[in-house]
């Protein structure tokens, strides 16, 4: 079920018992956030990483603010093409199928010499960025895709092999370098990585550099936001004339606009510990199980700490541990920061519970 909601008060007020669990996306909040990000970046190109949340309503809000879309599969490519037929699209990701490798896209991110050999053998024309995995220190990252031996991208020797293969032909055109080395970094640390990538790209003589995403999002402190202004100013200082800089964030753009709203089914005490069982669970909102955190939520009246769990037959179905609030059967619970890597990464059909409804707040 999808509904458009013209007013915004408390999110829980819009959903009746029959509609819960529900995802609620505040499109007004998303628009304001994107406007601020776009202003902070200046003329740095902004692509949205569709994997973070491919919801069509969110993509329509994103569209005026982005220069293009980063997709990581043929499915994501078809999804974006249906919504935005003429948009610029970059296709990345390891393990591309033959069909994906030969897709008509604006930029193809080549992950390996083997991938490039297949592309050259096909005779397909393409504009490519070579994905580099630099051996540089990466501190404080929640996920590291580079900085050492990982399945992502190529070390400098692999890049050199690709550059050599590209000589003497014009079907596959080298446009630059792509580097997504880590996720969960603040602006200062991302700028350190950006400087390393730019130094490497200049050594190759390329002027188009995709620096990836990885902007930090704190689920422990939702008010601790990435400093887009200092990041944009830092990139402006690092860039040389004639260079095109591009970034492709995902989570940091959409995470704050989403909430997962559900209702308490049962409250019980087991070996002295209080549990509240809610409709739905991590088969709808996989983020806390994936990242090992407690999902932020709107706190109600103070009370004895209660662990909030879902309906699944697994002890891993935990949404929040020992939340200091009073909960009773029938109470509505609102989890925040559910706008990225939430519904779209969840194992929807496990136990075959009903799927959530979806609502969109369109005005305050």
C-alpha beads as a LAMMPS data file, in Angstrom:
LAMMPS data file: protein, C-alpha beads

364 atoms
363 bonds

1 atom types
1 bond types

-500.0 500.0 xlo xhi
-500.0 500.0 ylo yhi
-500.0 500.0 zlo zhi

Masses

1 110.0

Atoms # bond

1 1 1 0.000 0.000 0.000
2 1 1 1.351 3.447 -0.928
3 1 1 -0.135 6.726 0.194
4 1 1 0.779 10.392 -0.139
5 1 1 0.348 12.325 3.099
6 1 1 -0.068 16.121 2.834
7 1 1 0.657 17.016 6.480
8 1 1 3.397 16.166 8.948
9 1 1 2.943 15.923 12.691
10 1 1 4.146 12.863 14.559
11 1 1 4.781 10.160 11.991
12 1 1 2.936 7.586 14.038
13 1 1 -0.227 9.644 13.835
14 1 1 -0.719 8.921 10.158
15 1 1 -0.773 5.123 10.342
16 1 1 -3.683 3.131 11.657
17 1 1 -3.241 -0.251 13.292
18 1 1 -4.165 -2.016 10.057
19 1 1 -1.349 -0.226 8.181
20 1 1 1.468 -1.145 10.541
21 1 1 4.318 -1.905 10.177
22 1 1 5.027 0.940 7.785
23 1 1 7.892 2.778 6.197
24 1 1 7.396 6.535 6.226
25 1 1 9.570 8.736 4.039
26 1 1 9.619 12.487 4.612
27 1 1 10.164 13.847 1.114
28 1 1 10.210 17.453 2.345
29 1 1 13.046 16.686 4.733
30 1 1 14.882 14.818 1.981
31 1 1 14.549 17.755 -0.405
32 1 1 15.918 20.204 2.177
33 1 1 18.879 17.937 2.947
34 1 1 19.718 17.482 -0.720
35 1 1 19.537 21.208 -1.333
36 1 1 22.085 21.826 1.424
37 1 1 24.400 19.075 0.157
38 1 1 24.240 20.346 -3.409
39 1 1 25.075 23.892 -2.296
40 1 1 28.030 22.674 -0.224
41 1 1 29.551 20.716 -3.123
42 1 1 29.667 23.530 -5.648
43 1 1 30.495 22.089 -9.065
44 1 1 31.692 18.713 -7.802
45 1 1 29.601 16.163 -9.690
46 1 1 27.119 14.270 -7.506
47 1 1 25.925 10.780 -8.417
48 1 1 23.564 8.880 -6.115
49 1 1 24.425 5.282 -5.222
50 1 1 21.082 3.635 -6.009
51 1 1 21.911 0.592 -3.866
52 1 1 21.302 2.686 -0.735
53 1 1 17.577 2.970 -1.490
54 1 1 16.016 2.582 -4.955
55 1 1 12.507 3.691 -3.918
56 1 1 11.091 5.546 -6.962
57 1 1 9.587 8.366 -4.892
58 1 1 12.948 9.075 -3.281
59 1 1 14.702 8.937 -6.646
60 1 1 12.288 11.523 -8.035
61 1 1 13.192 13.903 -5.214
62 1 1 16.884 13.223 -5.757
63 1 1 16.740 13.746 -9.508
64 1 1 16.990 17.586 -9.662
65 1 1 20.016 17.573 -7.358
66 1 1 22.181 14.837 -8.884
67 1 1 24.296 14.782 -12.008
68 1 1 23.723 11.078 -12.469
69 1 1 23.195 7.692 -10.887
70 1 1 25.612 4.981 -9.788
71 1 1 24.221 1.483 -10.240
72 1 1 25.765 -1.869 -9.373
73 1 1 23.665 -4.345 -11.347
74 1 1 21.619 -4.781 -14.471
75 1 1 18.492 -4.683 -12.331
76 1 1 19.365 -1.300 -10.878
77 1 1 20.264 -0.057 -14.352
78 1 1 16.868 -1.094 -15.769
79 1 1 15.102 0.450 -12.766
80 1 1 16.796 3.832 -13.225
81 1 1 16.434 3.787 -17.022
82 1 1 12.683 3.260 -16.670
83 1 1 12.393 6.274 -14.373
84 1 1 14.947 8.546 -16.076
85 1 1 15.538 7.383 -19.669
86 1 1 18.070 10.095 -20.533
87 1 1 20.012 10.236 -17.271
88 1 1 23.757 9.820 -16.917
89 1 1 24.529 6.447 -15.341
90 1 1 27.724 4.866 -14.078
91 1 1 27.747 1.073 -13.766
92 1 1 30.107 -0.486 -11.252
93 1 1 30.473 -3.512 -9.038
94 1 1 32.544 -6.699 -9.169
95 1 1 31.440 -9.771 -11.074
96 1 1 29.656 -8.114 -13.983
97 1 1 27.748 -10.465 -16.251
98 1 1 28.260 -10.279 -20.012
99 1 1 25.019 -8.353 -20.394
100 1 1 26.006 -5.870 -17.707
101 1 1 29.478 -5.419 -19.167
102 1 1 27.993 -4.533 -22.549
103 1 1 25.352 -2.153 -21.181
104 1 1 24.902 1.271 -22.701
105 1 1 25.955 3.556 -19.851
106 1 1 27.715 6.880 -19.480
107 1 1 30.633 5.403 -17.557
108 1 1 31.634 1.797 -16.936
109 1 1 33.750 1.179 -13.840
110 1 1 36.220 -1.567 -14.748
111 1 1 37.114 -3.771 -11.785
112 1 1 39.887 -6.001 -13.151
113 1 1 42.181 -6.750 -16.110
114 1 1 40.031 -9.813 -16.825
115 1 1 36.914 -7.655 -17.033
116 1 1 38.675 -5.317 -19.453
117 1 1 39.831 -8.233 -21.624
118 1 1 36.248 -9.418 -21.952
119 1 1 35.130 -5.910 -22.856
120 1 1 37.850 -5.472 -25.485
121 1 1 37.151 -8.892 -26.994
122 1 1 33.477 -8.001 -27.423
123 1 1 34.196 -4.993 -29.625
124 1 1 31.714 -2.971 -27.563
125 1 1 32.380 0.757 -27.372
126 1 1 32.559 2.163 -23.863
127 1 1 33.879 5.021 -21.771
128 1 1 35.574 3.558 -18.721
129 1 1 36.990 4.473 -15.356
130 1 1 39.505 2.042 -13.883
131 1 1 38.750 1.248 -10.253
132 1 1 41.899 1.536 -8.178
133 1 1 42.512 -0.003 -4.764
134 1 1 45.402 1.965 -3.295
135 1 1 47.493 0.587 -0.460
136 1 1 46.981 3.590 1.821
137 1 1 46.164 3.770 5.553
138 1 1 42.428 3.772 6.251
139 1 1 41.574 4.574 9.849
140 1 1 38.146 4.803 11.432
141 1 1 36.206 3.231 8.558
142 1 1 33.083 1.157 9.181
143 1 1 33.858 -0.780 5.978
144 1 1 37.098 -0.917 4.003
145 1 1 36.876 -1.685 0.287
146 1 1 40.462 -0.622 -0.338
147 1 1 43.727 -0.012 1.461
148 1 1 44.864 -3.605 0.983
149 1 1 43.790 -6.996 -0.299
150 1 1 40.026 -6.889 -0.943
151 1 1 37.868 -8.128 -3.862
152 1 1 37.255 -4.551 -5.015
153 1 1 39.155 -2.769 -7.752
154 1 1 42.792 -3.207 -8.764
155 1 1 46.146 -2.455 -7.260
156 1 1 48.443 -0.144 -9.263
157 1 1 49.960 -3.137 -11.079
158 1 1 46.495 -4.143 -12.293
159 1 1 45.793 -0.579 -13.399
160 1 1 49.074 -0.500 -15.335
161 1 1 48.110 -3.754 -17.059
162 1 1 44.785 -2.223 -18.100
163 1 1 46.395 0.978 -19.364
164 1 1 48.701 -1.093 -21.547
165 1 1 45.764 -3.083 -22.965
166 1 1 43.961 0.131 -23.893
167 1 1 46.798 1.393 -26.081
168 1 1 46.433 1.139 -29.838
169 1 1 42.633 0.897 -29.954
170 1 1 39.773 3.375 -29.683
171 1 1 36.662 1.321 -28.907
172 1 1 37.196 1.422 -25.142
173 1 1 38.201 4.897 -24.060
174 1 1 39.972 5.529 -20.745
175 1 1 38.295 8.518 -19.110
176 1 1 39.760 8.353 -15.640
177 1 1 39.956 6.663 -12.271
178 1 1 37.327 5.435 -9.822
179 1 1 38.162 4.872 -6.148
180 1 1 35.774 3.941 -3.361
181 1 1 38.174 2.938 -0.630
182 1 1 36.093 3.017 2.549
183 1 1 32.772 3.873 4.183
184 1 1 31.932 5.612 7.434
185 1 1 34.563 8.358 7.362
186 1 1 34.282 11.995 8.401
187 1 1 35.100 14.838 6.027
188 1 1 38.704 15.259 7.169
189 1 1 39.560 11.585 6.647
190 1 1 37.785 11.429 3.297
191 1 1 39.800 14.434 2.152
192 1 1 43.033 12.659 3.084
193 1 1 41.981 9.723 0.890
194 1 1 40.899 12.106 -1.874
195 1 1 44.350 13.696 -1.917
196 1 1 45.980 10.270 -2.263
197 1 1 43.660 9.297 -5.122
198 1 1 44.188 12.609 -6.912
199 1 1 47.956 12.289 -6.618
200 1 1 47.744 8.819 -8.136
201 1 1 45.400 9.938 -10.938
202 1 1 47.706 12.819 -11.858
203 1 1 50.564 10.362 -12.171
204 1 1 48.509 8.478 -14.766
205 1 1 47.704 11.701 -16.596
206 1 1 43.893 11.411 -16.231
207 1 1 41.641 14.302 -15.236
208 1 1 38.321 12.589 -14.432
209 1 1 38.291 11.213 -10.898
210 1 1 35.385 9.522 -9.121
211 1 1 36.157 9.565 -5.386
212 1 1 33.266 7.283 -4.401
213 1 1 31.121 7.753 -1.328
214 1 1 31.657 6.642 2.252
215 1 1 30.404 9.701 4.142
216 1 1 29.966 8.865 7.831
217 1 1 26.505 8.277 9.292
218 1 1 26.228 7.796 13.063
219 1 1 23.387 5.591 14.273
220 1 1 24.605 6.081 17.847
221 1 1 24.323 9.877 17.554
222 1 1 21.907 10.841 14.752
223 1 1 22.677 14.534 15.272
224 1 1 26.334 13.943 14.386
225 1 1 26.072 14.709 10.677
226 1 1 28.702 14.623 7.971
227 1 1 30.242 18.065 7.371
228 1 1 29.352 18.591 3.738
229 1 1 30.512 22.202 3.733
230 1 1 34.078 21.458 4.837
231 1 1 34.188 18.492 2.456
232 1 1 33.112 20.627 -0.499
233 1 1 35.583 23.353 0.425
234 1 1 38.342 20.771 0.809
235 1 1 37.696 19.265 -2.609
236 1 1 37.731 22.744 -4.134
237 1 1 41.197 23.317 -2.645
238 1 1 42.501 19.958 -3.857
239 1 1 41.209 20.152 -7.404
240 1 1 43.430 21.485 -10.172
241 1 1 42.154 23.346 -13.260
242 1 1 40.686 20.986 -15.837
243 1 1 39.952 18.180 -13.384
244 1 1 36.450 16.730 -13.058
245 1 1 35.727 15.469 -9.547
246 1 1 32.753 13.188 -8.898
247 1 1 31.378 11.562 -5.747
248 1 1 28.709 8.881 -5.365
249 1 1 27.210 8.868 -1.841
250 1 1 24.170 6.822 -0.916
251 1 1 23.401 6.288 2.775
252 1 1 24.348 9.832 3.789
253 1 1 21.795 11.311 1.367
254 1 1 18.656 9.337 2.206
255 1 1 19.082 7.727 5.630
256 1 1 17.599 10.591 7.643
257 1 1 14.322 10.891 5.722
258 1 1 12.999 7.431 6.592
259 1 1 11.214 5.933 9.599
260 1 1 10.021 2.433 10.305
261 1 1 6.813 2.550 12.338
262 1 1 5.357 -0.471 14.075
263 1 1 3.266 -1.554 17.062
264 1 1 3.832 -3.546 20.231
265 1 1 2.184 -7.000 20.151
266 1 1 3.399 -8.376 23.472
267 1 1 5.427 -7.357 26.525
268 1 1 7.011 -10.015 28.692
269 1 1 9.740 -10.634 31.247
270 1 1 12.224 -13.480 30.745
271 1 1 14.816 -14.235 33.435
272 1 1 14.322 -10.756 34.788
273 1 1 14.770 -8.910 31.482
274 1 1 11.919 -7.010 29.839
275 1 1 11.094 -7.589 26.160
276 1 1 8.627 -5.853 23.847
277 1 1 7.669 -7.854 20.749
278 1 1 6.627 -5.652 17.832
279 1 1 4.984 -6.427 14.507
280 1 1 7.581 -6.852 11.789
281 1 1 11.252 -6.898 12.696
282 1 1 14.604 -7.306 11.003
283 1 1 13.039 -8.969 7.945
284 1 1 11.716 -5.450 7.263
285 1 1 14.535 -3.402 8.809
286 1 1 17.758 -5.349 8.478
287 1 1 20.099 -2.464 9.343
288 1 1 20.595 -3.087 13.092
289 1 1 21.285 -6.790 12.564
290 1 1 23.670 -6.063 9.694
291 1 1 25.635 -3.328 11.439
292 1 1 25.316 -4.679 14.977
293 1 1 23.777 -1.561 16.471
294 1 1 20.566 -0.494 18.163
295 1 1 18.293 1.266 15.715
296 1 1 17.610 4.870 16.827
297 1 1 14.014 5.455 17.857
298 1 1 11.658 8.145 19.084
299 1 1 11.736 7.851 22.861
300 1 1 8.407 7.679 24.709
301 1 1 7.730 8.097 28.407
302 1 1 10.677 7.021 30.603
303 1 1 10.470 3.530 31.996
304 1 1 12.295 0.317 32.762
305 1 1 14.797 -0.543 30.006
306 1 1 13.147 -2.798 27.443
307 1 1 14.646 -4.748 24.533
308 1 1 12.549 -4.369 21.386
309 1 1 12.412 -7.464 19.171
310 1 1 10.510 -8.580 16.082
311 1 1 8.395 -11.591 15.165
312 1 1 11.092 -13.827 13.716
313 1 1 12.077 -17.209 15.148
314 1 1 15.686 -16.165 15.723
315 1 1 17.434 -14.478 18.666
316 1 1 19.071 -12.102 16.182
317 1 1 15.766 -10.355 15.492
318 1 1 16.618 -7.414 17.751
319 1 1 15.834 -3.825 16.809
320 1 1 16.981 -2.035 19.989
321 1 1 18.438 -3.219 23.291
322 1 1 17.353 -1.902 26.693
323 1 1 15.661 1.270 25.508
324 1 1 14.788 3.299 28.663
325 1 1 11.099 3.767 27.896
326 1 1 7.737 2.410 28.983
327 1 1 6.020 0.233 26.389
328 1 1 2.648 -1.481 26.551
329 1 1 0.696 -3.656 24.135
330 1 1 -0.724 -1.466 21.366
331 1 1 1.881 1.298 21.651
332 1 1 3.334 2.637 18.417
333 1 1 7.129 2.580 18.081
334 1 1 8.982 4.783 15.587
335 1 1 12.480 3.859 14.478
336 1 1 14.393 6.674 12.787
337 1 1 17.261 6.676 10.257
338 1 1 15.502 4.072 8.120
339 1 1 15.940 5.741 4.732
340 1 1 18.957 3.748 3.517
341 1 1 20.027 0.097 3.506
342 1 1 16.879 -0.787 5.429
343 1 1 13.939 -2.294 3.534
344 1 1 15.966 -2.904 0.384
345 1 1 18.589 -5.100 2.125
346 1 1 16.121 -7.059 4.262
347 1 1 15.150 -10.725 3.849
348 1 1 11.524 -9.908 3.095
349 1 1 10.144 -13.398 2.682
350 1 1 11.653 -15.078 5.731
351 1 1 8.684 -16.629 7.627
352 1 1 6.391 -15.044 5.009
353 1 1 5.062 -12.311 7.276
354 1 1 3.121 -9.480 5.601
355 1 1 5.205 -6.737 4.019
356 1 1 5.043 -3.185 5.405
357 1 1 3.035 -0.376 3.896
358 1 1 4.777 2.696 2.473
359 1 1 3.849 6.341 3.037
360 1 1 5.313 9.595 1.761
361 1 1 5.111 12.917 3.563
362 1 1 4.848 15.619 0.931
363 1 1 4.274 18.826 2.914
364 1 1 4.555 20.134 6.428

Bonds

1 1 1 2
2 1 2 3
3 1 3 4
4 1 4 5
5 1 5 6
6 1 6 7
7 1 7 8
8 1 8 9
9 1 9 10
10 1 10 11
11 1 11 12
12 1 12 13
13 1 13 14
14 1 14 15
15 1 15 16
16 1 16 17
17 1 17 18
18 1 18 19
19 1 19 20
20 1 20 21
21 1 21 22
22 1 22 23
23 1 23 24
24 1 24 25
25 1 25 26
26 1 26 27
27 1 27 28
28 1 28 29
29 1 29 30
30 1 30 31
31 1 31 32
32 1 32 33
33 1 33 34
34 1 34 35
35 1 35 36
36 1 36 37
37 1 37 38
38 1 38 39
39 1 39 40
40 1 40 41
41 1 41 42
42 1 42 43
43 1 43 44
44 1 44 45
45 1 45 46
46 1 46 47
47 1 47 48
48 1 48 49
49 1 49 50
50 1 50 51
51 1 51 52
52 1 52 53
53 1 53 54
54 1 54 55
55 1 55 56
56 1 56 57
57 1 57 58
58 1 58 59
59 1 59 60
60 1 60 61
61 1 61 62
62 1 62 63
63 1 63 64
64 1 64 65
65 1 65 66
66 1 66 67
67 1 67 68
68 1 68 69
69 1 69 70
70 1 70 71
71 1 71 72
72 1 72 73
73 1 73 74
74 1 74 75
75 1 75 76
76 1 76 77
77 1 77 78
78 1 78 79
79 1 79 80
80 1 80 81
81 1 81 82
82 1 82 83
83 1 83 84
84 1 84 85
85 1 85 86
86 1 86 87
87 1 87 88
88 1 88 89
89 1 89 90
90 1 90 91
91 1 91 92
92 1 92 93
93 1 93 94
94 1 94 95
95 1 95 96
96 1 96 97
97 1 97 98
98 1 98 99
99 1 99 100
100 1 100 101
101 1 101 102
102 1 102 103
103 1 103 104
104 1 104 105
105 1 105 106
106 1 106 107
107 1 107 108
108 1 108 109
109 1 109 110
110 1 110 111
111 1 111 112
112 1 112 113
113 1 113 114
114 1 114 115
115 1 115 116
116 1 116 117
117 1 117 118
118 1 118 119
119 1 119 120
120 1 120 121
121 1 121 122
122 1 122 123
123 1 123 124
124 1 124 125
125 1 125 126
126 1 126 127
127 1 127 128
128 1 128 129
129 1 129 130
130 1 130 131
131 1 131 132
132 1 132 133
133 1 133 134
134 1 134 135
135 1 135 136
136 1 136 137
137 1 137 138
138 1 138 139
139 1 139 140
140 1 140 141
141 1 141 142
142 1 142 143
143 1 143 144
144 1 144 145
145 1 145 146
146 1 146 147
147 1 147 148
148 1 148 149
149 1 149 150
150 1 150 151
151 1 151 152
152 1 152 153
153 1 153 154
154 1 154 155
155 1 155 156
156 1 156 157
157 1 157 158
158 1 158 159
159 1 159 160
160 1 160 161
161 1 161 162
162 1 162 163
163 1 163 164
164 1 164 165
165 1 165 166
166 1 166 167
167 1 167 168
168 1 168 169
169 1 169 170
170 1 170 171
171 1 171 172
172 1 172 173
173 1 173 174
174 1 174 175
175 1 175 176
176 1 176 177
177 1 177 178
178 1 178 179
179 1 179 180
180 1 180 181
181 1 181 182
182 1 182 183
183 1 183 184
184 1 184 185
185 1 185 186
186 1 186 187
187 1 187 188
188 1 188 189
189 1 189 190
190 1 190 191
191 1 191 192
192 1 192 193
193 1 193 194
194 1 194 195
195 1 195 196
196 1 196 197
197 1 197 198
198 1 198 199
199 1 199 200
200 1 200 201
201 1 201 202
202 1 202 203
203 1 203 204
204 1 204 205
205 1 205 206
206 1 206 207
207 1 207 208
208 1 208 209
209 1 209 210
210 1 210 211
211 1 211 212
212 1 212 213
213 1 213 214
214 1 214 215
215 1 215 216
216 1 216 217
217 1 217 218
218 1 218 219
219 1 219 220
220 1 220 221
221 1 221 222
222 1 222 223
223 1 223 224
224 1 224 225
225 1 225 226
226 1 226 227
227 1 227 228
228 1 228 229
229 1 229 230
230 1 230 231
231 1 231 232
232 1 232 233
233 1 233 234
234 1 234 235
235 1 235 236
236 1 236 237
237 1 237 238
238 1 238 239
239 1 239 240
240 1 240 241
241 1 241 242
242 1 242 243
243 1 243 244
244 1 244 245
245 1 245 246
246 1 246 247
247 1 247 248
248 1 248 249
249 1 249 250
250 1 250 251
251 1 251 252
252 1 252 253
253 1 253 254
254 1 254 255
255 1 255 256
256 1 256 257
257 1 257 258
258 1 258 259
259 1 259 260
260 1 260 261
261 1 261 262
262 1 262 263
263 1 263 264
264 1 264 265
265 1 265 266
266 1 266 267
267 1 267 268
268 1 268 269
269 1 269 270
270 1 270 271
271 1 271 272
272 1 272 273
273 1 273 274
274 1 274 275
275 1 275 276
276 1 276 277
277 1 277 278
278 1 278 279
279 1 279 280
280 1 280 281
281 1 281 282
282 1 282 283
283 1 283 284
284 1 284 285
285 1 285 286
286 1 286 287
287 1 287 288
288 1 288 289
289 1 289 290
290 1 290 291
291 1 291 292
292 1 292 293
293 1 293 294
294 1 294 295
295 1 295 296
296 1 296 297
297 1 297 298
298 1 298 299
299 1 299 300
300 1 300 301
301 1 301 302
302 1 302 303
303 1 303 304
304 1 304 305
305 1 305 306
306 1 306 307
307 1 307 308
308 1 308 309
309 1 309 310
310 1 310 311
311 1 311 312
312 1 312 313
313 1 313 314
314 1 314 315
315 1 315 316
316 1 316 317
317 1 317 318
318 1 318 319
319 1 319 320
320 1 320 321
321 1 321 322
322 1 322 323
323 1 323 324
324 1 324 325
325 1 325 326
326 1 326 327
327 1 327 328
328 1 328 329
329 1 329 330
330 1 330 331
331 1 331 332
332 1 332 333
333 1 333 334
334 1 334 335
335 1 335 336
336 1 336 337
337 1 337 338
338 1 338 339
339 1 339 340
340 1 340 341
341 1 341 342
342 1 342 343
343 1 343 344
344 1 344 345
345 1 345 346
346 1 346 347
347 1 347 348
348 1 348 349
349 1 349 350
350 1 350 351
351 1 351 352
352 1 352 353
353 1 353 354
354 1 354 355
355 1 355 356
356 1 356 357
357 1 357 358
358 1 358 359
359 1 359 360
360 1 360 361
361 1 361 362
362 1 362 363
363 1 363 364
